[in-house]
Amino acid sequence: MDDGLPTARLVRRLLLVVAAMFAFGFALVPLYEVMCQAFGINGKTAGAYTGEQQVDAARMVRVQFLASNAAGMGWEFRPQQDELEVHPGASNQMLFVAHNPSDRPMTGQAVPSVAPARAAAWFHKTECFCFTQQVLMPGERIEMPVRFIVDRDLPADVRHLTLGYTLFDITGRQGPQAQAVR
């Protein structure tokens, strides 16, 4: 009895499945981007502000701030204020407050989102706590700034933006050296 032929066929099929899974992994990011664009979700902020900073004093835009914790993140996390009225082109700042009520050091990472998604291209963060991981010791409380500019070229029909952050516990993803360093 020769088992060589069915075994070789099975190995080829399994290698094909592995290759397809690998290709799908690379395709996920562009697929995600297309889905977000098509459905208007997960608005990403624009890059660095490169325009000339001229304030449009005749116009006001309401910027609302939201903070939420991902599943398993036990920190208290909130904006210092719920919203600001800002002039397009002006520099602004909002503080977010985080508190680690646990009895262990934890590392958090905030992921931002802007709504409506079509307006995200005109929202520029010049400084943000989301650019770095935040390490808090047990009981520690910090204020984390986000500095931003709403571009003066924001479409006139957009009068309200929402900047939301979801805070993730990434403590388990850190190596022992990263957890001990403060």
Secondary structure, 3 states (H helix, E strand, C coil): CCCHHHHHHHHHHHHHHHHHHHHHHHHHHHHHHHHHHHHCCCECCECCCCCCCCCCCCCCEEEEEEEEECCCCCCEEEECCCEEEECCCCEEEEEEEEECCCCCCEEEEEEEEEECHHHHHHEEEEEEHHHCCEEECCCCEEEEEEEEEECCCCCCCCCEEEEEEEEEECHHHCCHHHHHCC
